[in-house]
């Protein structure tokens, strides 16, 4: 887990309830000054001043993709809002490793088969089905870990 150190500017930026509300609003999606002003019931100039303080503290960034500026949270701000998310990614990846190992072992057991008294090998299809299911679970867990890393839906706190 990456530690975040806060300096005086960070504490100043986070000391305002309005700026914390702006950070929480930007956590859901990128927004313009007008979007934030409408959502928070504040004047656009007030929101702009608060966004300037947050940008100086490296908690928000803006994109000039269109006519308007879209403000988004920086990775640093996301780590402040969701400090335990790194543990979730580690849990997802370690669980996927266990599922993948079990799935590979089950598929290998199916391919090897069981020796019976005539020298022939009997293959149990249930081993193949269970192994394939566990490998599918592994792929799903990897997908969730990537989505969580990109700050998308499944891992929001």
KOLDODO-775463 format. One record per residue: residue number from 1; residue in one letter; x, y, z of N, C-alpha, C in turn. Coordinates in steps of 0.001 Angstrom, whole numbers. Atoms other than C-alpha are relative to their C-alpha. Last residue first. Layout:
> pos / code / n.u / n.v / n.w / ca.u / ca.v / ca.w / c.u / c.v / c.w
> NUM / A / X / Y / Z / X / Y / Z / X / Y / Z $
...
***
This chain:
> pos / code / n.u / n.v / n.w / ca.u / ca.v / ca.w / c.u / c.v / c.w
> 157 / X / 256 / 197 / -1432 / -15792 / 2247 / -1344 / -1227 / 649 / 508 $
> 156 / X / 244 / -1273 / -664 / -15691 / 1880 / -5108 / -377 / -249 / 1442 $
> 155 / X / -810 / -170 / -1208 / -14219 / -1432 / -6100 / -219 / 1325 / 694 $
> 154 / X / 46 / 1054 / -1006 / -16742 / -2778 / -8602 / 718 / 295 / 1307 $
> 153 / X / 1114 / 373 / -843 / -17475 / 511 / -10425 / 256 / -1027 / 1096 $
> 152 / X / 1323 / 193 / 549 / -14253 / 1852 / -11863 / -922 / -610 / 1019 $
> 151 / X / 978 / -750 / -808 / -11148 / 3265 / -10286 / -1395 / -66 / -598 $
> 150 / X / 406 / -1164 / 794 / -8830 / 1983 / -13047 / -1057 / 849 / 699 $
> 149 / X / -1186 / -840 / 173 / -7160 / -351 / -10540 / -347 / 1264 / -772 $
> 148 / X / -257 / -630 / -1291 / -10565 / -1702 / -9543 / 1202 / 935 / -94 $
> 147 / X / 1024 / -1040 / -178 / -11439 / -2378 / -13169 / 220 / 754 / 1301 $
> 146 / X / -321 / -1074 / 948 / -8132 / -4225 / -13607 / -1008 / 1141 / 140 $
> 145 / X / -1205 / -680 / -495 / -8742 / -6230 / -10432 / 400 / 1144 / -922 $
> 144 / X / 373 / -869 / -1121 / -12305 / -7025 / -11528 / 1197 / 762 / 549 $
> 143 / X / 779 / -1113 / 547 / -11065 / -8345 / -14878 / -401 / 978 / 1105 $
> 142 / X / -970 / -899 / 632 / -8434 / -10451 / -13141 / -705 / 1223 / -567 $
> 141 / X / -695 / -711 / -1072 / -11143 / -11894 / -10908 / 1058 / 951 / -550 $
> 140 / X / 918 / -995 / -560 / -13296 / -12765 / -13937 / 669 / 805 / 1115 $
> 139 / X / 103 / -1092 / 977 / -10350 / -14468 / -15635 / -923 / 1096 / 519 $
> 138 / X / -1277 / -716 / 20 / -9660 / -16549 / -12535 / -59 / 1189 / -946 $
> 137 / X / 14 / -869 / -1183 / -13335 / -17477 / -12205 / 1280 / 824 / 55 $
> 136 / X / 913 / -1103 / 315 / -13174 / -18824 / -15765 / -104 / 993 / 1152 $
> 135 / X / -760 / -876 / 898 / -10113 / -20874 / -14818 / -859 / 1179 / -460 $
> 134 / X / -967 / -760 / -807 / -12086 / -22225 / -11864 / 867 / 909 / -863 $
> 133 / X / 740 / -997 / -783 / -14990 / -23182 / -14136 / 957 / 846 / 842 $
> 132 / X / 379 / -1094 / 897 / -12650 / -24879 / -16588 / -752 / 1093 / 748 $
> 131 / X / -1204 / -742 / 356 / -11121 / -26920 / -13788 / -290 / 1172 / -908 $
> 130 / X / -382 / -794 / -1171 / -14538 / -27916 / -12429 / 1240 / 835 / -293 $
> 129 / X / 988 / -1062 / -195 / -15713 / -29020 / -15873 / 369 / 915 / 1162 $
> 128 / X / -156 / -987 / 1066 / -12509 / -30961 / -16578 / -961 / 1170 / 195 $
> 127 / X / -1254 / -715 / -254 / -12593 / -32721 / -13219 / 222 / 1094 / -1050 $
> 126 / X / 272 / -984 / -1053 / -16267 / -33594 / -13736 / 1255 / 804 / 341 $
> 125 / X / 319 / -1310 / 575 / -15309 / -35235 / -17026 / -290 / 1075 / 1050 $
> 124 / X / 1231 / -477 / -651 / -13572 / -38110 / -15182 / -322 / 1398 / -521 $
> 123 / X / 3 / -1442 / -220 / -11031 / -39734 / -17485 / -1355 / 421 / 549 $
> 122 / X / 1376 / -496 / -50 / -10372 / -43442 / -17278 / 65 / 1490 / 342 $
> 121 / X / 226 / -1162 / -873 / -6956 / -44630 / -18355 / -1457 / 436 / -108 $
> 120 / X / 578 / -1177 / 655 / -6352 / -48112 / -19746 / -229 / 1119 / 1024 $
> 119 / X / -1008 / -860 / 579 / -3902 / -50602 / -18301 / -569 / 1234 / -686 $
> 118 / X / -295 / 506 / 1349 / -6510 / -53277 / -17723 / 1026 / 865 / -680 $
> 117 / X / -603 / 1303 / 132 / -6868 / -52683 / -14012 / 181 / -415 / -1433 $
> 116 / X / 838 / 1084 / -515 / -7555 / -48985 / -13981 / 659 / -1326 / -346 $
> 115 / X / -330 / 1333 / 524 / -5268 / -45986 / -14320 / -914 / -1045 / 643 $
> 114 / X / -252 / 964 / -1071 / -6937 / -42673 / -13622 / 279 / -1355 / -630 $
> 113 / X / 943 / 1097 / -197 / -6777 / -39805 / -16110 / 398 / -891 / 1172 $
> 112 / X / -789 / 1158 / -413 / -3753 / -37682 / -16997 / -900 / -1221 / 164 $
> 111 / X / -797 / 441 / 1143 / -5850 / -35183 / -18955 / 828 / -1246 / 321 $
> 110 / X / 884 / 554 / 1025 / -8465 / -34955 / -16203 / 818 / -558 / -1163 $
> 109 / X / 485 / 1287 / -506 / -5814 / -34540 / -13513 / -928 / -666 / -1014 $
> 108 / X / -1104 / 961 / 152 / -4165 / -31804 / -15600 / -419 / -1380 / 492 $
> 107 / X / -70 / 321 / 1429 / -7528 / -30003 / -15870 / 1121 / -1007 / -260 $
> 106 / X / 1162 / 821 / 360 / -7972 / -30225 / -12094 / 23 / -387 / -1476 $
> 105 / X / -167 / 1346 / -567 / -4432 / -29013 / -11383 / -1170 / -920 / -367 $
> 104 / X / -1023 / 690 / 795 / -4824 / -26080 / -13784 / 207 / -1422 / 518 $
> 103 / X / 544 / 312 / 1320 / -8097 / -25062 / -12125 / 982 / -756 / -869 $
> 102 / X / 936 / 1115 / -147 / -6648 / -25318 / -8612 / -578 / -406 / -1351 $
> 101 / X / -768 / 1187 / -357 / -3693 / -23141 / -9570 / -914 / -1219 / 119 $
> 100 / X / -716 / 449 / 1192 / -5924 / -20620 / -11347 / 794 / -1280 / 281 $
> 99 / X / 974 / 595 / 929 / -8327 / -20379 / -8410 / 702 / -525 / -1244 $
> 98 / X / 452 / 1264 / -577 / -5445 / -19845 / -5954 / -966 / -698 / -958 $
> 97 / X / -1128 / 924 / 87 / -3899 / -17175 / -8187 / -371 / -1379 / 554 $
> 96 / X / -57 / 495 / 1375 / -7285 / -15506 / -8629 / 1160 / -975 / -183 $
> 95 / X / 1086 / 957 / 176 / -7663 / -15272 / -4862 / 14 / -579 / -1412 $
> 94 / X / -396 / 1226 / -701 / -4240 / -13640 / -4633 / -1082 / -1066 / -111 $
> 93 / X / -1065 / 687 / 723 / -5131 / -11144 / -7369 / 438 / -1287 / 701 $
> 92 / X / 504 / 534 / 1264 / -8482 / -10205 / -5865 / 1074 / -795 / -736 $
> 91 / X / 896 / 1126 / -296 / -7047 / -9863 / -2339 / -511 / -633 / -1296 $
> 90 / X / -850 / 1111 / -428 / -4163 / -7695 / -3581 / -845 / -1229 / 295 $
> 89 / X / -675 / 483 / 1201 / -6626 / -5480 / -5456 / 882 / -1194 / 348 $
> 88 / X / 974 / 730 / 803 / -8841 / -5191 / -2375 / 639 / -574 / -1254 $
> 87 / X / 188 / 1319 / -607 / -5878 / -4272 / -208 / -988 / -828 / -806 $
> 86 / X / -1167 / 795 / 357 / -4995 / -1433 / -2586 / -114 / -1403 / 585 $
> 85 / X / 203 / 662 / 1277 / -8569 / -178 / -2186 / 1190 / -840 / -420 $
> 84 / X / -115 / 1458 / -102 / -8194 / 483 / 1515 / -77 / -721 / -1318 $
> 83 / X / -1318 / 478 / -434 / -7403 / 4219 / 1282 / 156 / -1517 / 12 $
> 82 / X / 170 / 1456 / -97 / -10412 / 5167 / -843 / 1314 / -637 / 441 $
> 81 / X / 1414 / 322 / -168 / -10863 / 8960 / -619 / -236 / -1493 / 237 $
> 80 / X / 481 / -621 / -1235 / -7180 / 9695 / -13 / -1449 / -378 / 274 $
> 79 / X / -567 / 761 / -1115 / -6094 / 7168 / -2640 / -422 / 591 / 1337 $
> 78 / X / 742 / 1265 / -85 / -8524 / 8759 / -5095 / 534 / -859 / 1146 $
> 77 / X / 1294 / -284 / -637 / -7026 / 12180 / -4317 / -817 / -1281 / 141 $
> 76 / X / -267 / -334 / -1406 / -3514 / 10924 / -5099 / -1307 / 251 / 762 $
> 75 / X / -176 / 1285 / -697 / -4689 / 9289 / -8291 / 226 / 238 / 1491 $
> 74 / X / -1296 / 604 / 268 / -5945 / 12700 / -9398 / 73 / -1336 / 732 $
> 73 / X / -876 / 247 / -1139 / -9633 / 13492 / -9330 / 1336 / -541 / -483 $
> 72 / X / -26 / 1373 / -482 / -11253 / 14914 / -12433 / 896 / -89 / 1227 $
> 71 / X / -871 / 223 / -1152 / -12262 / 18347 / -13690 / -148 / -1435 / 455 $
> 70 / X / 482 / 1074 / -861 / -13694 / 18688 / -17193 / 1018 / -207 / 1114 $
> 69 / X / -1009 / 772 / -732 / -12917 / 22038 / -18739 / -686 / -1044 / 864 $
> 68 / X / -37 / -185 / -1445 / -15457 / 23264 / -21250 / 1108 / -848 / 601 $
> 67 / X / 104 / -1434 / -252 / -15176 / 23732 / -25026 / 133 / 291 / 1496 $
> 66 / X / 1098 / -641 / 726 / -14027 / 20180 / -25321 / 59 / 1497 / 246 $
> 65 / X / 392 / 824 / 1134 / -11057 / 18022 / -24342 / -1080 / 674 / -854 $
> 64 / X / 597 / -937 / 951 / -9485 / 20637 / -22107 / -435 / -733 / -1260 $
> 63 / X / -241 / 387 / 1384 / -8861 / 18261 / -19222 / -706 / 993 / -895 $
> 62 / X / 1023 / -313 / 994 / -8587 / 19350 / -15616 / 468 / -420 / -1380 $
> 61 / X / -629 / -403 / 1259 / -6776 / 17990 / -12599 / -1117 / 300 / -989 $
> 60 / X / 836 / 33 / 1194 / -7823 / 17596 / -8988 / 840 / 440 / -1195 $
> 59 / X / 1112 / 907 / -287 / -5964 / 16699 / -5775 / -995 / -83 / -1151 $
> 58 / X / -107 / 1192 / 841 / -2586 / 18167 / -6679 / -1065 / -1045 / 349 $
> 57 / X / -367 / 1094 / -905 / -2700 / 20667 / -3768 / 135 / -1332 / -740 $
> 56 / X / -1310 / -352 / -556 / -2660 / 23539 / -6272 / 509 / -1081 / 945 $
> 55 / X / -985 / 250 / 1057 / -5525 / 21800 / -8099 / 1410 / 328 / 489 $
> 54 / X / -162 / 1446 / 123 / -7570 / 21648 / -4880 / 1033 / -360 / -1077 $
> 53 / X / -697 / 455 / -1211 / -7009 / 25369 / -4212 / 268 / -1503 / -87 $
> 52 / X / -1375 / -500 / 94 / -7946 / 26210 / -7808 / 819 / -450 / 1194 $
> 51 / X / -715 / 895 / 908 / -11024 / 23984 / -7552 / 1458 / 429 / -183 $
> 50 / X / -278 / 1235 / -734 / -12158 / 25945 / -4493 / 770 / -997 / -873 $
> 49 / X / -1019 / -302 / -1016 / -11833 / 29225 / -6373 / 376 / -1257 / 787 $
> 48 / X / -1273 / -170 / 696 / -13713 / 27791 / -9367 / 1127 / 298 / 986 $
> 47 / X / -482 / 1338 / 343 / -16516 / 26538 / -7117 / 1361 / 93 / -678 $
> 46 / X / -386 / 641 / -1256 / -16922 / 30026 / -5650 / 582 / -1385 / -265 $
> 45 / X / -1265 / -621 / -422 / -16906 / 31612 / -9110 / 510 / -625 / 1302 $
> 44 / X / -1098 / 546 / 788 / -19532 / 29143 / -10297 / 1343 / 575 / 426 $
> 43 / X / -316 / -825 / 1167 / -21869 / 30096 / -7457 / 1190 / -604 / -731 $
> 42 / X / -923 / -1111 / -232 / -22912 / 27278 / -5155 / 177 / 801 / -1280 $
> 41 / X / 782 / -1201 / -291 / -25823 / 24827 / -5029 / 872 / 1203 / 325 $
> 40 / X / -252 / -436 / -1367 / -23568 / 21768 / -4763 / -795 / 1245 / 396 $
> 39 / X / 145 / 1122 / -943 / -24863 / 19938 / -7838 / 130 / 451 / 1452 $
> 38 / X / 1405 / 426 / -55 / -25415 / 23088 / -9874 / -205 / -1091 / 1047 $
> 37 / X / 759 / -1101 / -602 / -21998 / 24518 / -9024 / -1472 / -382 / 136 $
> 36 / X / -249 / 0 / -1447 / -20326 / 21161 / -9712 / -821 / 1084 / 700 $
> 35 / X / 586 / 1227 / -571 / -21937 / 20847 / -13131 / 148 / -17 / 1513 $
> 34 / X / 1461 / -174 / -33 / -21106 / 24478 / -13927 / -698 / -1217 / 596 $
> 33 / X / 287 / -922 / -1091 / -17449 / 24012 / -12970 / -1512 / 185 / 133 $
> 32 / X / -409 / -1373 / 276 / -17318 / 20987 / -15244 / -311 / 859 / 1224 $
> 31 / X / 1030 / -1035 / 37 / -17505 / 17412 / -14047 / 615 / 1347 / -360 $
> 30 / X / -542 / -1337 / 265 / -15590 / 14131 / -14349 / -1128 / 1016 / -134 $
> 29 / X / -278 / -212 / 1427 / -17454 / 11209 / -12773 / 664 / 1358 / -172 $
> 28 / X / 942 / 759 / 819 / -18429 / 9654 / -9410 / 286 / 136 / -1494 $
> 27 / X / -284 / 1425 / -121 / -15388 / 10729 / -7396 / -915 / -821 / -900 $
> 26 / X / -864 / 395 / 1110 / -15785 / 14276 / -8684 / 359 / -1483 / 46 $
> 25 / X / 783 / -96 / 1240 / -18748 / 14773 / -6348 / 831 / -459 / -1194 $
> 24 / X / 977 / 1100 / 19 / -16775 / 13465 / -3366 / -840 / 21 / -1266 $
> 23 / X / -731 / 1250 / 220 / -13873 / 15792 / -4162 / -954 / -1189 / -76 $
> 22 / X / -423 / 1 / 1401 / -16249 / 18739 / -4497 / 748 / -1284 / -324 $
> 21 / X / 1205 / 322 / 784 / -17869 / 17868 / -1150 / 327 / -22 / -1495 $
> 20 / X / 216 / 1446 / -184 / -14391 / 17805 / 428 / -1234 / -438 / -788 $
> 19 / X / -999 / 681 / 823 / -13749 / 21238 / -1078 / -108 / -1522 / 147 $
> 18 / X / 361 / -169 / 1411 / -17022 / 22557 / 341 / 988 / -736 / -895 $
> 17 / X / 1067 / 957 / 312 / -16312 / 21116 / 3790 / -398 / 76 / -1469 $
> 16 / X / 1284 / -589 / 369 / -13058 / 23073 / 3848 / -1007 / -1100 / -335 $
> 15 / X / 643 / -570 / -1190 / -10070 / 21699 / 5757 / -1384 / 566 / -296 $
> 14 / X / 1007 / 926 / -515 / -9032 / 19392 / 2905 / -776 / 552 / 1195 $
> 13 / X / 961 / 335 / 1057 / -7207 / 22093 / 942 / -1126 / -880 / 522 $
> 12 / X / 791 / -1198 / 300 / -5566 / 23495 / 4068 / -1066 / -308 / -1043 $
> 11 / X / 922 / -156 / -1140 / -4474 / 20009 / 5108 / -885 / 1220 / -202 $
> 10 / X / 1018 / 1055 / 77 / -3011 / 19445 / 1662 / -1036 / 148 / 1112 $
> 9 / X / 919 / -333 / 1097 / -1226 / 22798 / 1677 / -1124 / -1034 / -127 $
> 8 / X / 878 / -1087 / -430 / 270 / 22074 / 5132 / -1015 / 377 / -1082 $
> 7 / X / -706 / -1187 / -465 / 1693 / 18738 / 4041 / -1022 / 1077 / 349 $
> 6 / X / 725 / -1256 / 146 / 40 / 15353 / 3865 / 858 / 1143 / 516 $
> 5 / X / -323 / -964 / -1047 / 2014 / 12197 / 3286 / -721 / 1305 / -311 $
> 4 / X / 123 / -1380 / 460 / 408 / 9463 / 1277 / 325 / 903 / 1174 $
> 3 / X / 352 / -972 / -1022 / 1474 / 5893 / 1856 / -41 / 1391 / -622 $
> 2 / X / -780 / -1217 / 124 / 1353 / 3400 / -978 / -475 / 986 / 1058 $
> 1 / X / 840 / -1175 / 0 / 0 / 0 / 0 / 883 / 1235 / 0 $
***
